Amino acid sequence: MLSPYIYLPATCIAIYTFIIIMQNSPPNAQSIPADIETTDMNAGLIKTTAIVSAAQILLSLFDASSLATLQFPYNATDQPTPVYFPHPKLPNFRFVGEQFGASTWSNFPVSDVPRPGIRLGEMNTAQHSAVMHLLRTALSEKGFRKIQEIMGSDQMLADSGVPYTAGRAAYTVAILGEPGMEKVWMIQFGGHHLALNIAVCGGNAVLTPVLTGALPASYTGEDGEIRVLADENDKAFALMRSFSESQRKQAVFTHPVSDMVQGPGDFDRTLPDVGIQGSHLDSSQKEMLLDLISEWVGILNDVHSASRIAEVQNGLDNTCFAWSGPFEHEPGRNGASYFRIRGPNLFIEFSPQFPGGNLTMHVHTIYRDPSRAYGRTLPEGLLEREDHKELL
């Protein structure tokens, strides 16, 4: 049976979630009773209810005028398009972002490509806490920690005195659509080196496209030394080290490591087939490849990402891994190599960047699931379908 508050009015759900926040619930707290036994769909519906509740409490903390800059329409018929902004000093250069309806994300700073929504630095304590609660609920524990490390890196950049907007306060949240169970709606959150596009409907949620990155990739935080995207880097190098000479030759191709080919606005770029195909890997190497891919897919919470992980696993034989750059990296430091993973409804790239002067300290990555981008193919009306009535 579903959680008993699934059909309570929005105000009641908001109050319920507000109590959770004000009681300082721990990062992994769940609003799902421990003794509930669920099917996969049942678990998905329950997890979605928690995300809906967290989004509704966030919206309830803003007045009408502020809501106009936080919440926007969602239209599944919208198409992603590149959007360009002029450089103030270089007339032949334009900053680029990717726009879907009212949403925009980019790998450029927020002062160069404005993001719709409200910045964390413009919020009071309760509002900021509600955003963090929403992210904790929608993401996995590891995914939430990853975005905190990215934001910490961006704060280091801001503290260094860069001539553009940076830091935690510049990270921005927007809600597209009306949080609920039967219609697709979306959370967009990000800043300079992060873009999360989380679409939700019924028992389903998808996270795509995603940008992660860091400058500096290594820094000293409150908990000691932090290396951002370390697992992505280390798992890729470990996979390369596992290859035989023949496999390595298949994987390697010539590509400028800082050329991110499917960044914002380049979602439909035609690419050649490169790299070693998964059918040429042994079972251990396939597990390593799946574990590497999970660094992106697993940013989303474990319940909603499980079916995507299974889908990726089923398509591993037709998934290619391609590599450009050195085969080794300094221990405790990210490398200076580019890699690309391309498979059925899957595209990932890890691209060290030259700006900053050190390829090991600046990286951008992209994850795309073209078939589900921005939730445009999520099924609506799930709760009205006869085959799911027994779950209600």
Secondary structure, 3 states (H helix, E strand, C coil): CCCCCCCCCHHHHHHHHHHHHHCCCCCCCCCCCCCCCCCHHHHHHHHHHHHHHHHHHHHHCCCHHHHHHHEECCCCCCCCEEEEEECCCCCCCEEEEEEECCEEECCCCCCCCCCCCEEHHHCCHHHHHHHHHHHHHHECHHHHHHHHHHHHHHHHHHHCCCCCCCCHHHCEEEEECCCCCCCCEEEEEEECCEEEEEEEECCEEEEEEEEEEECCCEEEECCEEEECCHHHHHHHHHHHHHCCHHHHHHHECCCCCCCCCCCCCCCCCCCCCCCEEHHHCCHHHHHHHHHHHHHHHCCECHHHHHHHHHHHHHCHHHCEEEEECCCCCCCCCCCCCEEEEEECCEEEEEEECCCCCCHHHCEEEEEECHHHHHHCCCCCCHHHCHHHHHHC
